[in-house]
């Protein structure tokens, strides 16, 4: 019995010893290189909790995610390598000037000239050979900087340092960048005749590629605007935009004239113009080709919907080709008029073209307030596009206005361009029922209904200028007398009525004064004594000449 107990005890001790040796055995099955390597990587393999919870440092600004299939690895690219063992290992590695990446405990591998995707695959396979029970993540952390040269039609040809994630267009932007405002004209001139579709980039390995910035903008295909590599030479040619072009017009999103590049097709032209607008007739696009003398060689009607969607019927373009995309008619629009002033519900109201009349909108706006002045109400129409005002002003001067009328003509033209009145008698329409005044409204018309003033404003050379209560039937002299009469310097023979609605100056004999009008009493100008002497001298000279002529006539008659 005792012997059995001792035998059981020895077996239990052996089992405990075996369990205690298991971690040692496992630690020896995955050696981590020399003591120096273990000491050098220990801190990175076991990051502290504080380090893991630190916020990430913002990286460089990118226009998009780097495409691993097209980014080419080179010296100074910084990688993060995480080996998911227990415990995990995190390494920060940099490609050497010789183009290799040294992974501790794994080896040294050439990665320069490889795409990022291929470099990841190669490194992952080598790491998995060393660490059979763990996976690996390889990430580009710090893209390198490269030196490239820009030549050709740019403002500042030369060498530039740019990040490797930048594309060819960024190098060209740098070569055309200037802070000197005096060079703005030169920069624009360069951009106007600089090719953007036949740019050549030459690499250190002897290969070269054509860069097409227009196609890249449309397709986002890296082929047309590749990432930069160290030693790249970018050649920007001049383009003749009077000949080496094609045109696409009508119902496309960005119509215009575009630089032609070898290999362009009808489909390419439509894509470069960013496709059809919503009203385009895609199956009725007119294609026009010219001969070398500029004469029409061929006209065709194309079904471009099939070309874009299915690639059917696409064919190459030639310089000088033109595409015209017709569209469907659509007169729908947000046509509105504005109502201001003494209206119960002023604001903006929708109208229907050639259908909505003035009475309709006043009714929709709740009608006039009790203090509305119908006699001074206006319908204002801006029939000229603001962008065309200067052209209209110049065209208005073609009539050969006499010099003495030019200043007044220019004043009237300026007023017309800002405020064209539609002749409507609001009193006759709304109080007397004259339907001939019920005009059609147009888009952006403005209805202004001022408040009744019940006064006449008298100003100029009167004793007490100001508002005088309006009395129907009274003439201007009644209001002048109510204003204290004229002053000693008044030129009372030239008194004018200024109409409230039109601001026209009218003689009192020609127009009845109405409420809200103005009365203007001008001033007799002061003349210096020299002016009076000059007038007297001129009069004496004229009189003397007349006497001389009379005496001469008498002598001849004898």
C-alpha positions as CSV (number, residue, x, y, z in Angstrom):
1,X,0.0,0.0,0.0
2,X,2.8,2.3,0.9
3,X,4.7,1.4,-2.2
4,X,1.7,2.3,-4.4
5,X,1.4,5.7,-2.7
6,X,5.1,6.5,-3.3
7,X,4.8,5.4,-6.9
8,X,1.8,7.8,-7.4
9,X,3.7,10.7,-5.8
10,X,6.7,10.2,-8.1
11,X,4.3,10.2,-11.1
12,X,2.7,13.5,-9.9
13,X,6.0,15.2,-9.5
14,X,7.1,14.1,-12.9
15,X,3.9,15.5,-14.5
16,X,4.4,18.9,-12.7
17,X,8.0,19.0,-14.0
18,X,6.9,18.3,-17.5
19,X,4.3,21.1,-17.4
20,X,6.8,23.5,-16.0
21,X,9.2,22.8,-19.0
22,X,6.6,23.4,-21.7
23,X,7.2,27.2,-22.0
24,X,10.9,26.7,-22.1
25,X,10.5,24.2,-25.0
26,X,8.2,26.5,-26.9
27,X,10.5,29.5,-26.5
28,X,13.4,27.5,-28.0
29,X,11.4,26.5,-31.0
30,X,11.2,30.1,-32.3
31,X,14.7,31.7,-31.8
32,X,14.9,35.4,-32.5
33,X,18.4,35.8,-33.7
34,X,21.5,37.1,-31.8
35,X,21.4,38.7,-28.4
36,X,22.1,42.1,-30.1
37,X,19.1,41.7,-32.4
38,X,16.8,40.7,-29.5
39,X,17.9,43.7,-27.5
40,X,17.5,46.0,-30.5
41,X,14.0,45.0,-31.3
42,X,12.6,44.3,-27.8
43,X,11.3,47.8,-27.3
44,X,9.4,47.8,-30.6
45,X,8.1,44.3,-30.0
46,X,6.5,45.3,-26.7
47,X,5.1,48.8,-27.0
48,X,3.8,50.3,-23.8
49,X,0.1,50.9,-23.2
50,X,0.8,54.7,-23.3
51,X,2.4,54.4,-26.7
52,X,-0.5,52.4,-28.1
53,X,-3.1,55.0,-26.9
54,X,-1.2,58.0,-28.3
55,X,-3.2,59.8,-31.1
56,X,-1.8,59.2,-34.6
57,X,0.3,61.9,-36.1
58,X,-1.5,63.4,-39.2
59,X,0.2,62.3,-42.4
60,X,0.7,64.2,-45.6
61,X,-2.3,65.6,-47.5
62,X,-3.2,63.2,-50.4
63,X,-5.6,63.7,-53.3
64,X,-6.5,60.0,-53.1
65,X,-5.4,56.7,-51.6
66,X,-2.1,55.5,-53.0
67,X,-2.6,52.7,-55.5
68,X,-0.2,49.8,-54.6
69,X,-0.4,48.5,-58.2
70,X,1.1,51.7,-59.6
71,X,3.3,53.2,-56.8
72,X,7.0,52.2,-57.5
73,X,9.1,51.7,-54.4
74,X,12.4,53.5,-54.1
75,X,15.2,54.5,-51.7
76,X,14.0,56.3,-48.5
77,X,10.5,54.9,-48.5
78,X,9.5,54.1,-44.9
79,X,7.7,50.9,-44.1
80,X,5.9,49.5,-41.1
81,X,6.2,45.7,-40.7
82,X,4.0,44.0,-38.1
83,X,4.7,40.3,-37.5
84,X,1.7,38.8,-35.7
85,X,3.4,36.3,-33.4
86,X,3.0,36.0,-29.6
87,X,4.0,38.6,-28.6
88,X,3.6,40.6,-31.9
89,X,6.6,42.4,-33.4
90,X,6.4,45.9,-34.9
91,X,9.3,47.2,-37.0
92,X,9.9,50.5,-38.7
93,X,12.1,50.0,-41.7
94,X,13.5,52.3,-44.5
95,X,14.6,51.3,-48.0
96,X,18.4,51.8,-48.2
97,X,20.1,53.9,-50.9
98,X,20.9,50.7,-52.6
99,X,17.2,49.9,-52.9
100,X,17.1,47.1,-50.3
101,X,15.0,46.6,-47.2
102,X,16.6,44.9,-44.2
103,X,14.1,42.9,-42.1
104,X,15.8,41.8,-38.8
105,X,15.9,38.0,-38.3
106,X,14.6,37.5,-41.8
107,X,17.0,39.0,-44.3
108,X,17.8,41.7,-46.8
109,X,15.7,42.1,-50.0
110,X,15.8,44.3,-53.1
111,X,12.5,46.2,-53.4
112,X,13.5,49.3,-55.4
113,X,11.8,49.4,-58.8
114,X,9.0,47.1,-57.7
115,X,5.4,48.1,-57.3
116,X,4.2,48.5,-53.8
117,X,1.9,45.5,-54.3
118,X,4.8,43.3,-55.5
119,X,7.1,44.4,-52.7
120,X,4.4,43.5,-50.1
121,X,3.9,40.1,-51.6
122,X,7.7,39.4,-51.7
123,X,8.3,40.5,-48.1
124,X,5.3,38.7,-46.8
125,X,6.4,35.4,-48.3
126,X,9.9,35.7,-46.9
127,X,8.6,36.6,-43.4
128,X,6.3,33.6,-43.4
129,X,9.2,31.4,-44.2
130,X,10.8,32.5,-40.9
131,X,7.8,32.8,-38.8
132,X,5.7,29.7,-39.6
133,X,3.0,30.3,-37.0
134,X,2.4,34.0,-37.6
135,X,1.2,36.4,-40.4
136,X,2.7,39.7,-41.5
137,X,1.4,43.1,-42.5
138,X,3.6,45.4,-44.6
139,X,2.5,49.1,-44.9
140,X,4.0,52.1,-46.6
141,X,4.2,54.6,-43.8
142,X,6.4,57.5,-45.0
143,X,6.6,58.0,-48.8
144,X,10.0,59.2,-50.0
145,X,10.8,62.5,-51.7
146,X,12.2,62.4,-55.3
147,X,14.0,64.9,-57.5
148,X,12.4,65.4,-61.0
149,X,13.2,67.7,-63.9
150,X,10.5,69.6,-65.8
151,X,11.4,70.9,-69.3
152,X,9.6,72.5,-72.3
153,X,6.7,74.9,-72.3
154,X,6.7,75.9,-68.6
155,X,7.4,79.2,-66.8
156,X,10.4,77.9,-64.7
157,X,12.1,74.8,-66.2
158,X,14.3,73.0,-63.8
159,X,14.6,70.4,-61.0
160,X,12.1,70.1,-58.2
161,X,11.8,68.0,-55.0
162,X,8.4,66.4,-54.6
163,X,6.9,63.5,-52.6
164,X,6.8,60.2,-54.5
165,X,3.0,60.1,-54.1
166,X,2.7,63.3,-56.2
167,X,1.8,62.9,-59.9
168,X,3.2,64.5,-63.0
169,X,0.7,67.3,-62.9
170,X,2.0,68.5,-59.6
171,X,5.5,68.8,-61.0
172,X,4.1,70.9,-63.8
173,X,2.2,73.1,-61.4
174,X,5.4,73.7,-59.4
175,X,7.2,74.7,-62.7
176,X,4.4,77.2,-63.4
177,X,4.0,78.6,-59.9
178,X,5.1,82.1,-59.1
179,X,4.4,84.6,-56.4
180,X,5.3,87.6,-58.5
181,X,2.1,89.3,-59.7
182,X,4.1,90.9,-62.6
183,X,4.5,87.4,-64.1
184,X,0.8,86.6,-64.0
185,X,0.4,87.4,-67.7
186,X,3.4,85.3,-68.6
187,X,2.0,82.3,-66.6
188,X,-1.3,82.6,-68.3
189,X,0.3,82.8,-71.8
190,X,2.3,79.6,-71.0
191,X,-0.9,77.8,-69.9
192,X,-2.8,78.9,-73.0
193,X,-0.4,77.2,-75.4
194,X,1.0,74.4,-73.2
195,X,0.0,70.9,-74.2
196,X,-1.8,68.9,-71.5
197,X,-2.3,65.8,-73.5
198,X,1.0,65.0,-75.1
199,X,3.4,65.3,-72.1
200,X,6.2,62.8,-72.0
201,X,7.8,61.4,-68.8
202,X,11.1,59.6,-69.1
203,X,12.2,57.3,-66.3
204,X,15.7,56.3,-65.1
205,X,15.3,52.8,-66.4
206,X,15.0,54.0,-70.0
207,X,11.2,53.7,-70.3
208,X,8.9,56.5,-71.1
209,X,5.1,57.2,-71.1
210,X,2.7,59.7,-72.5
211,X,0.8,61.8,-69.9
212,X,-2.7,62.9,-70.7
213,X,-4.1,65.2,-68.0
214,X,-7.5,65.6,-69.7
215,X,-8.1,61.9,-69.8
216,X,-6.9,61.4,-66.2
217,X,-9.3,64.1,-65.0
218,X,-12.1,62.2,-66.7
219,X,-11.1,58.5,-66.1
220,X,-8.9,58.8,-63.0
221,X,-6.7,56.1,-64.6
222,X,-3.2,56.3,-63.2
223,X,-1.8,55.5,-66.6
224,X,-2.5,59.0,-67.8
225,X,-0.9,60.8,-64.8
226,X,1.5,58.4,-63.1
227,X,3.3,58.8,-59.7
228,X,6.7,60.5,-59.8
229,X,9.9,58.5,-59.5
230,X,13.4,59.8,-58.7
231,X,15.2,61.1,-61.8
232,X,12.0,61.5,-63.9
233,X,12.3,64.0,-66.8
234,X,9.0,65.6,-67.8
235,X,8.8,67.2,-71.2
236,X,5.9,69.6,-71.8
237,X,5.5,70.4,-75.5
238,X,3.7,73.4,-77.1
239,X,0.3,72.9,-78.7
240,X,-1.1,74.7,-81.7
241,X,-4.7,75.3,-80.5
242,X,-5.7,76.8,-83.8
243,X,-5.2,73.5,-85.6
244,X,-4.4,70.5,-83.4
245,X,-7.8,70.5,-81.8
246,X,-11.3,68.9,-82.1
247,X,-14.6,70.6,-81.1
248,X,-17.6,69.3,-79.2
249,X,-20.6,71.6,-78.9
250,X,-24.2,71.6,-77.8
251,X,-25.7,69.5,-75.1
252,X,-22.6,68.1,-73.3
253,X,-21.6,69.1,-69.8
254,X,-18.5,71.0,-70.8
255,X,-18.7,72.0,-74.5
256,X,-15.7,73.6,-76.2
257,X,-12.5,73.2,-78.1
258,X,-10.0,70.5,-76.9
259,X,-6.5,69.6,-77.7
260,X,-6.3,66.6,-80.1
261,X,-4.0,63.6,-79.2
262,X,-3.2,60.6,-81.3
263,X,-5.6,57.8,-80.7
264,X,-8.6,60.0,-79.7
265,X,-12.0,58.6,-80.7
266,X,-15.6,59.9,-80.6
267,X,-16.1,58.2,-77.3
268,X,-13.0,59.9,-75.9
269,X,-14.3,63.3,-77.0
270,X,-17.6,62.7,-75.3
271,X,-15.9,61.6,-72.0
272,X,-13.5,64.6,-72.1
273,X,-16.6,66.8,-72.4
274,X,-17.9,65.0,-69.3
275,X,-20.7,63.3,-71.1
276,X,-24.2,64.4,-72.2
277,X,-26.4,66.9,-70.5
278,X,-29.8,65.7,-69.4
279,X,-31.6,67.1,-72.5
280,X,-29.1,65.7,-75.1
281,X,-30.4,63.8,-78.0
282,X,-27.8,61.1,-77.8
283,X,-28.9,59.2,-80.9
284,X,-28.7,62.3,-83.2
285,X,-25.2,63.6,-82.8
286,X,-23.8,65.3,-85.9
287,X,-20.2,64.5,-86.9
288,X,-18.4,66.9,-89.2
289,X,-14.9,66.2,-90.8
290,X,-12.9,68.7,-92.8
291,X,-10.3,68.3,-95.5
292,X,-6.9,70.0,-95.4
293,X,-8.4,73.1,-97.0
294,X,-11.0,73.5,-94.3
295,X,-13.9,72.4,-96.5
296,X,-16.5,70.0,-95.2
297,X,-15.5,66.5,-96.2
298,X,-18.1,64.4,-94.4
299,X,-21.2,64.7,-92.3
300,X,-22.7,61.8,-90.4
301,X,-25.4,61.4,-87.7
302,X,-24.1,59.1,-84.9
303,X,-25.8,57.1,-82.2
304,X,-23.4,58.1,-79.4
305,X,-25.5,56.5,-76.7
306,X,-24.4,53.1,-78.1
307,X,-20.8,54.4,-78.4
308,X,-20.5,55.4,-74.8
309,X,-22.5,52.6,-73.2
310,X,-21.5,49.6,-75.4
311,X,-18.6,50.9,-77.4
312,X,-20.4,50.1,-80.6
313,X,-19.6,52.2,-83.7
314,X,-16.7,54.2,-82.1
315,X,-14.0,55.3,-84.5
316,X,-10.9,57.5,-84.4
317,X,-11.0,61.3,-84.6
318,X,-8.7,63.6,-86.7
319,X,-7.6,67.1,-86.0
320,X,-10.4,69.6,-86.9
321,X,-13.2,67.1,-86.4
322,X,-16.4,68.5,-84.7
323,X,-19.3,67.0,-82.9
324,X,-22.6,68.8,-82.4
325,X,-25.0,67.3,-79.8
326,X,-28.6,68.5,-80.3
327,X,-31.0,68.7,-77.4
328,X,-34.7,68.5,-76.6
329,X,-36.6,71.8,-76.0
330,X,-37.5,72.5,-72.4
331,X,-39.0,75.8,-71.5
332,X,-39.7,74.9,-67.9
333,X,-38.1,77.2,-65.4
334,X,-38.5,78.9,-62.0
335,X,-40.1,82.1,-63.4
336,X,-40.8,84.6,-60.6
337,X,-41.7,88.2,-59.9
338,X,-41.1,90.3,-56.8
339,X,-43.7,92.5,-55.1
340,X,-42.6,95.3,-52.7
341,X,-44.1,98.1,-50.8
342,X,-47.6,98.7,-49.7
343,X,-48.9,95.2,-50.4
344,X,-50.6,93.0,-47.8
345,X,-48.2,90.1,-48.6
346,X,-45.0,91.4,-50.3
347,X,-42.5,88.8,-51.5
348,X,-41.6,86.6,-54.5
349,X,-44.3,84.9,-56.5
350,X,-44.1,82.2,-59.2
351,X,-45.5,83.0,-62.7
352,X,-46.3,81.1,-65.8
353,X,-44.7,82.3,-69.0
354,X,-47.0,84.3,-71.3
355,X,-49.9,83.5,-69.0
356,X,-49.7,85.4,-65.6
357,X,-50.9,89.0,-65.7
358,X,-50.4,91.9,-63.3
359,X,-53.9,91.5,-61.7
360,X,-53.2,87.8,-60.9
361,X,-50.1,88.6,-58.9
362,X,-51.6,91.5,-57.0
363,X,-54.5,89.2,-56.1
364,X,-52.0,86.5,-55.0
365,X,-50.2,89.1,-52.8
366,X,-53.4,89.9,-51.0
367,X,-54.1,93.2,-52.7
368,X,-53.1,96.8,-51.8
369,X,-52.9,98.2,-48.4
370,X,-55.1,101.2,-47.6
371,X,-52.1,103.6,-47.7
372,X,-50.8,102.4,-51.1
373,X,-50.2,105.0,-53.8
374,X,-51.4,103.6,-57.0
375,X,-50.5,106.8,-58.9
376,X,-46.8,106.2,-58.0
377,X,-46.8,102.4,-58.4
378,X,-44.2,101.0,-60.9
379,X,-43.6,97.8,-62.9
380,X,-39.9,97.5,-63.5
381,X,-38.4,95.1,-66.0
382,X,-34.7,94.2,-66.4
383,X,-34.7,92.9,-70.0
384,X,-30.9,93.0,-70.4
385,X,-28.6,90.4,-68.9
386,X,-26.3,92.0,-66.4
387,X,-23.3,90.4,-68.2
388,X,-24.3,92.2,-71.4
389,X,-24.9,95.7,-69.9
390,X,-21.5,97.1,-71.1
391,X,-22.1,95.7,-74.7
392,X,-25.6,97.3,-74.7
393,X,-24.1,100.6,-73.5
394,X,-21.6,100.6,-76.4
395,X,-24.2,99.6,-79.0
396,X,-26.4,102.5,-77.8
397,X,-23.7,105.0,-78.8
398,X,-23.8,104.0,-82.5
399,X,-26.5,106.5,-83.4
400,X,-24.1,109.5,-83.6
401,X,-25.5,111.5,-80.7
402,X,-24.7,115.2,-81.1
403,X,-22.0,116.4,-78.7
404,X,-24.4,118.8,-76.9
405,X,-26.8,115.8,-76.2
406,X,-24.2,113.2,-75.4
407,X,-24.1,113.7,-71.6
408,X,-27.9,113.6,-71.4
409,X,-28.1,110.5,-73.6
410,X,-25.5,108.7,-71.5
411,X,-27.4,109.5,-68.4
412,X,-30.7,108.2,-69.8
413,X,-29.0,105.1,-71.1
414,X,-27.5,104.4,-67.7
415,X,-31.0,104.8,-66.1
416,X,-32.6,102.5,-68.7
417,X,-30.1,99.7,-68.2
418,X,-30.8,99.8,-64.5
419,X,-34.5,100.4,-64.5
420,X,-36.7,99.9,-67.5
421,X,-40.3,100.9,-66.7
422,X,-43.3,99.1,-68.2
423,X,-46.0,101.8,-68.9
424,X,-48.9,100.7,-66.7
425,X,-51.5,103.0,-65.2
426,X,-52.2,101.3,-61.8
427,X,-55.1,103.7,-61.1
428,X,-56.8,103.0,-64.3
429,X,-56.4,99.3,-64.0
430,X,-57.4,98.7,-60.4
431,X,-59.8,101.6,-59.7
432,X,-61.4,102.2,-63.1
433,X,-61.2,98.6,-64.5
434,X,-59.2,99.4,-67.6
435,X,-58.2,95.9,-68.8
436,X,-55.8,97.2,-71.4
437,X,-53.4,98.0,-68.5
438,X,-53.4,94.3,-67.3
439,X,-50.1,93.4,-68.9
440,X,-48.4,90.0,-69.0
441,X,-45.5,89.6,-66.5
442,X,-42.1,88.3,-67.3
443,X,-39.4,86.6,-65.3
444,X,-37.7,88.9,-62.7
445,X,-40.2,91.7,-63.1
446,X,-40.4,93.9,-60.0
447,X,-43.7,95.6,-58.8
448,X,-43.1,98.5,-56.5
449,X,-46.0,100.2,-54.7
450,X,-45.0,103.2,-52.6
451,X,-46.9,104.7,-49.7
452,X,-49.2,107.6,-50.1
453,X,-47.3,110.7,-49.1
454,X,-50.2,113.3,-49.5
455,X,-47.5,116.0,-49.8
456,X,-45.6,118.0,-52.3
457,X,-41.9,118.5,-51.6
458,X,-40.7,122.0,-52.5
459,X,-37.0,122.6,-52.6
460,X,-34.4,124.9,-54.1
461,X,-34.6,128.7,-53.8
462,X,-37.5,128.9,-51.4
463,X,-37.6,130.3,-47.9
464,X,-38.7,127.1,-46.2
465,X,-38.0,124.0,-48.2
466,X,-39.9,120.9,-47.2
467,X,-43.1,118.8,-47.5
468,X,-46.4,120.8,-48.1
469,X,-49.7,119.0,-47.7
470,X,-51.2,118.1,-51.1
471,X,-54.3,120.0,-52.1
472,X,-56.0,118.7,-55.3
473,X,-56.4,121.4,-58.0
474,X,-53.7,123.8,-56.7
475,X,-50.8,124.8,-58.9
476,X,-47.1,125.0,-58.2
477,X,-47.2,128.6,-57.0
478,X,-49.6,127.7,-54.2
479,X,-47.0,125.3,-52.8
480,X,-44.2,127.8,-53.4
481,X,-46.1,130.4,-51.4
482,X,-46.7,127.8,-48.6
483,X,-43.0,127.3,-48.5
484,X,-42.5,131.0,-47.8
485,X,-42.1,132.2,-51.3
486,X,-38.9,132.4,-53.4
487,X,-35.6,133.9,-52.3
488,X,-33.9,136.9,-53.9
489,X,-31.6,134.6,-55.9
490,X,-34.5,132.4,-57.3
491,X,-34.8,132.0,-61.1
492,X,-38.6,131.8,-60.8
493,X,-39.1,131.7,-64.6
494,X,-37.6,128.2,-64.7
495,X,-39.6,126.4,-62.0
496,X,-40.0,122.7,-62.7
497,X,-42.2,119.9,-61.5
498,X,-40.3,116.6,-60.8
499,X,-42.8,113.7,-61.2
500,X,-42.8,111.2,-58.4
501,X,-42.9,108.0,-60.4
502,X,-40.5,108.8,-63.4
503,X,-38.4,111.7,-61.9
504,X,-39.0,113.5,-65.2
505,X,-38.6,117.4,-65.1
506,X,-41.7,119.1,-66.6
507,X,-42.8,122.7,-66.9
508,X,-45.8,123.6,-64.7
509,X,-47.7,124.8,-67.8
510,X,-47.5,121.2,-69.4
511,X,-48.4,119.0,-66.4
512,X,-50.8,119.1,-63.5
513,X,-49.1,118.5,-60.2
514,X,-50.1,115.4,-58.3
515,X,-49.4,114.0,-54.8
516,X,-45.9,112.9,-54.2
517,X,-44.4,115.3,-56.9
518,X,-41.5,117.7,-56.3
519,X,-41.3,121.4,-57.1
520,X,-37.8,122.7,-58.0
521,X,-37.0,126.4,-57.9
522,X,-33.5,126.9,-59.5
523,X,-31.0,129.6,-58.5
524,X,-30.0,132.6,-60.6
525,X,-26.3,132.0,-61.1
526,X,-23.8,134.6,-59.8
527,X,-21.7,136.2,-62.5
528,X,-18.4,137.8,-61.7
529,X,-17.8,141.4,-62.7
530,X,-15.4,140.3,-65.4
531,X,-18.1,138.2,-67.0
532,X,-20.4,141.2,-67.1
533,X,-17.7,143.3,-68.7
534,X,-17.0,140.6,-71.3
535,X,-20.7,140.5,-72.2
536,X,-20.8,144.3,-72.5
537,X,-17.7,144.2,-74.7
538,X,-19.1,141.5,-76.9
539,X,-22.4,143.4,-77.3
540,X,-20.5,146.6,-78.1
541,X,-18.5,144.8,-80.7
542,X,-21.6,143.4,-82.3
543,X,-23.3,146.8,-82.2
544,X,-20.2,148.5,-83.7
545,X,-20.1,145.9,-86.5
546,X,-23.8,146.4,-87.2
547,X,-23.3,150.2,-87.4
548,X,-20.4,149.8,-89.7
549,X,-22.3,147.6,-92.0
550,X,-25.2,150.0,-92.1
551,X,-23.0,153.0,-92.9
552,X,-21.3,151.0,-95.6
553,X,-24.7,150.1,-97.1
554,X,-25.7,153.8,-97.1
555,X,-22.5,154.8,-98.9
556,X,-22.9,152.1,-101.5
557,X,-26.5,153.2,-102.1
558,X,-25.4,156.8,-102.9
